[in-house]
Amino acid sequence: MNLHDGAIEAQDEVLFEVINGFGVITLNRPRALNAITHGMVRSMWTQLTAWADDPAVRAVLIEGAGEKAFCAGGDVRALYDSRLSNATHHRDFFVDEYRLDYLIHRYPKPYLALLDGIVMGGGMGVAQGAALRIVTDKTRLAMPETGIGLFPDVGASWFLGHLAPTLARYLGLVGATIGAADALYCGLADVWLEGDAPLRLRETLWQLDWSQGDTADPLGQLRAAILPLGRTWTDAARLMPVRATLDRHFSAIDVPAIVASLQADADRANGANDADSTDSADNVSTSWAVETLALLKQRSPLSLCVTDRQLQKGRRLDLADAFRMELVLGYHAFESGDFVEGVRALLIDKDKNPRWRYASIADVPVAQVDAFFTSPWAADAHPLRTLGEDA
């Protein structure tokens, strides 16, 4: 559908309009923290494809409705129900979602993401391919999939693979939530708009004179208009004071070694005499290690081992192959992994006591991890086999 200025599609879950040359996508499920449904994925694909060839649209802006979230992820409950009923909806969803995310990464026009509020999982998928990833004081960003028996997908093999390896492992394995300052520090955001700057952003975009500046470089025009509204660097990142400690732990050879390294710090902290602990920097690093260890122990051991392998392989893959690998991992996560149990414990029964397939990381067989990377499809039958052919 080709929309023109002021026209809004009559659809509840996602809205589209064109304002001053911007195709605006609004994820519109605020009560569900704008979690993405299959219908939303298909609608966004159709609209973005149409806008790519529409001369009235110079750029795209995606944002979330409401005060709490940009997008908290995919509609996990629908995927859970599909798996329990032996339906194929969950597989179809991931195929279409990954195609949409790939399109965003390779979109021919500037694509901007206003990441105001919670940004997790599938929300990262429609954000990290943006030419400008705009965070705010309310941004809370994470890839928390190992906590529900999954792995960081939606292209995370690729976009985490472009971060420092230790930061990628920390974010992908632990699923820690970070704010705007740390998003800039890690490389998952381009500009931080503080205070009421998000409101001023809209005013700036809706009043932008496209005839000014280098009209052949719309992204350059947008950077010139947006970057002065915020900051592109910060010394306020919470990870900065613990970076040396983070690097030491997350440069270990594998997940068991990471856990052992963190455990050693935790044991030293427990055995230390508080009266002798006078170095505040040491205290901060030790507290961070104890907190990180506690989070890791809540995650699926199988998912942690699969994710670590995924992140290592992802650094060597191009974008299309990363998505193809993730679709294979997703197939196994639903068929023989911990997804069903993770969602049951955290979202259905809410007892927060998942009974993971393996009780500890040490129990996870290497062969089981290997099996996750074995495709159930022949190369010429992979659902994403044509991804990237038009590049």
N, C-alpha and C positions, 0 to 999 in steps of 0.2 A: 504494500500500500504506500502510495506517495503522498505524504502530508505536507501541508504548506502552513505558513505563519499562523499561529494561534489555534490550529486545528488539533484536537486531542482525540485519540482513538477511544471509543467507548468500550473499555475493557478494564476489569477490576484489578488484575494482578500486576500489570505493567502498563505504563502510560507512555505515549509518544507524542511529541509536538516539535514544531520547528519555530525557533525564535532567533531573529537576527542572524540567520545563517547557521545556527547551531541545531542539530538534531538532538533533542533532549529525551533521554530515557529515564523514567522514574520507576524504580522498583517499588511496588505499591501494596505490600503486605505488612504494614507496620506492626500489627498485632503479633505476627509471626516473625518479627525482626527481619522482614523482607526476604525470608528464605525463598530460594528459587525452586519453582516447580517446573515440570517438563513443559507445560504449556507456555511458561514464561521464556524458557530456552528457545522454543520454536518461534515464538513471536519475535524475540530479539534477533534471531537469525534472519528471519524474513525482512524485518525492518532495516537492519544494518546492510543487508544485501541490496535493498532498494536505494537506501541513502548513498551507497558507494557510487552509484551512477546518476545521482540527482544533483544537477548543478546548483540548485538552491541551497544545498547543504554543504557547508565548507568544513565543518568539524562536528564532532559528537561529544556530548557531555552525559555521563551516567551518574545518577545519584539515587539515594534511598529516601522514601517517605518517612515522616515521623521524626521524633527527637532522639531515638535510641540507637538506630542501626543503619548503616549502609546496606549490609547484607550479612546475616549470620551463617550463611552456608546453603547447602541444598536441603530439600525437603526430606530429611532423613526418615521420618515416620512413613512416608509413602514408599520409600525404598525398602524399608523393613517389612512393610505389609506385602510388598511384591515378592520379596524373597520367601516369606513364610507361606504364601499361597502358591509357590512354585510358578509364578508368572514371570514374564520377561521384561516387565516395565523397567526394572532397575537397570538392566543391560541397555535397553533402548535409551534410557535417560542419559547414561554415561556417554554413549556414542554421540548423541546430539549435543550434550554439554561440552564435550571435548572439541567437537567441530566448531561450536560457537567460540570457545576460548581461543582456538587457533586462529579463527577469523579476526578476532580482536587484536591478537599479537601482530597480525599481518595486514591490518586495516589500512587502506590507501589514503585515508584522510586522518587528520589529528583526532585522537580519541582521548578524552579527558575523564578522569574518575575522581569524583569528590567523595572521599572516604570519611564521612562524618559519622562517628559512632562505631558500633561493632562491625568488624570486617573479618570474617572467618571462612575457611573452607571454600565453598563455591563462590563466595563473595570475592575472595582473592583471585579466583579464576577469571572473573569479569573485570578485575581491577589491574592485575599485574602486567597485562599487555598494553596498558595505556601509555601514551606518549608523555603524559603528565599525570602523576599519581599525587593527588592533593590530600594532605592529612590536616586534621584540626585538633584542637584541644581535647575533643571528645573521642578521638580515634582510639580504638582498642583492637589491635590486629593480632591474629594468631592462625596457626595451622594445627588444630588440636586433634587430628584424626586418630592418632595412636591411642587416645583415650577411649575410643569406641571401636577399637579393633580394626581400624582401617589404616591408611597411610596417607601422607600429604600428596594429593593428586592435583587435578585441574591445572596441570603444567608445572607443579612445584618441582618436579625433577629438573626442570629447565631453569625456572626463575630462582629457586634456592641454589641451584648449581652455579649461578653467576655471583653468588655471595662468597665471602671468605669461607673456606671449608668448615672451620670450627663454628662459625655463626650458623651456617646452614644445618649442621648436625644438631646444634642446640635447639634451634627453632623447630626443626622437623621431628626430632625425637621427643623432646620435652613437651612441645606444644605450648610453650610459654606465651602469655599475652603481653604485648608491648604497646607503648603509647607512641605519640607522634615523634618525640625526640629520638627514641630508639629505632623507629621505622626509618628516619633519615640516616641515622648512624649505620644501620645494617645495610642500607641500600634498597629498601622496599618502598621508599617514597621519594618524591622529587622536591616538594615544597611544603612547608608547614605554615598554614594560615592560623594565626593566633587571634584570640578574642572574637570580635564580630567580623573578622575578615571574610568568613564564608558568605555572609550577607553582602559584603562589598564585592565579592567575587561575581555574584550574579549580576549586580548593577554594572560592573565593568564589562562583563561579557555581553549583556543585552544592549549596551551602548557602544560596543566596539565598532570603530570605523574601519571596515575591511579595505577601504581604498587607500589607507595610510600605510606607510612602510613598504616592505617587500611583498607585494601581492602574490608573487610566485612562491612565497615561503610562508604559508599560513601557520605552521607550527612556530616559526620564528616570531610572527606577529603575536601569537598567543603567549609565548614565553615572555616577550617584552611587556605584555599587559599584566600577566599574572605574577611573575616572580617578584616584582617590587612590592606586592601585597604581603609577602611572607618572608620566610627565611629558608635558605637551602642548606644550611649547616647549623650545628648546635653543639654546645659543650655540656648540655643538660641531660644527655642520655644516661640512663641508669646502668647500662651495661659497661660504660666506660671505666668506672672504678674497678670493675671485676674482670676486665677483659683478659688480663694476664692469667688469672685463675681459670676463666672459661677456656682459654686457648690450651692451657695445660691439661685440663680434664678431657676436652673434646678433640684433642689430637691423639688420644689413645687409639690403639689399633682396631678395636671393635667394641661392640656394646658392653660385653662383660668387663672389658678393661676400663671403659668409661665409668661404669658403676663402681668398680673396685677403687678407682681413683677418687671418686666422690666419697665413697665410704671411708676411705683412709682419712680424708679431711674431717668427716663427721666424727670418726672415732677419736681423733686428736682433740676435737672440740669438746667432746664428752669427757675426756680424761684430763682436760686442762683445768687448772685452778683459776677461777674467775679473778682472783686477786692478782694473778700474774699476767692477765690479758689486758695490756695497756695500749696496744697498737690498734687504733680504731680502724685503719685500713685492713689489717688482718681480720678483725672482727667482722667487717662487712663482707669480705671474701669468704670467710668461713660460714657465715649465715647464709650467703647465697648458695654455697655448696650443699649445705644441709637442706635448704628449701628445694633445690634442684633435684637432689637425690630422692626426696619425698615424692616429688611429682613423677619422676621416672618409675618409681615403684608402683604407681597407680596405673601405668600404661600396660597395654597388652604386650607380654614378652615376645610373642610371635611378630606382632606389628613392628616392634622396635627393631628386631633383627632384619625384617624385610625392608623397612624404611632405610636403615643404614646402608644396606646393599643398593637400594634404589638410588639414594643420593650419590653414592660413588659412581654408579653407572650413568646417572643422568648428566654428570659433568662432561661426559664424552659423547653425548648424543645431540643431534640437532632437534629443533622444536617438534617436528612431526614425529620423529622416532621416539621422543620422550612421551608424547601422548599415546603412541601405540604401545609402548611398554606399560604405561599406567593402566590402559584398558585390560591388558593381560593380568596385571596385579589385582585389579578390581574384580575380575572374574573369579580368581582364586580366593580373594578375601570374602566374597559372598558364599562361595561353594564350600570352602574348607578352612576358612579363617575364623576370626573372633567377632566379626561384625554383628551378627544376630545377638550374641550374648552381651556385647558391649552396649548396644542400643537398649536391650531389655533392662540392663542394670541401671543405666543412666537416664533413660527417657521414658520407659514403659512402666516397670515396677518401681523405679527410682529408689531401689535399695542401696545403690552405689557400692555394690559388692559383687562385681563381675567374677564369674568363675571361668577364668581364661583357659584355653586349651592346654597351655603349659603353665605350670605354677611359677616357674622362674625362668630367667633368661638362660641359665645354665642347662635347662631341660630342653631347649629348642633345638631339634636336630638340624644340622646343616642341610641335610637332604630335603627337609621340609621347606627351608628357605629357597633352596635351588628350585624346587617344584613351582614356586610362585612365579618364577621367571620363564617357565616353559609355556609357550602359547598353546591354547586349545585349538587354534585355527592354523591352517596352512597359510604360508605367506600371502598367497593370492586370494585367500578367503578372509583375511583380517578385515573387520568392519571399517577400519580407518586406513586401509591400504592405499587409498587415493589421496590421503591428506598430504598437502604440499606439492602436488603435481602441477598446480597452476602457478607455483612460485617462480 
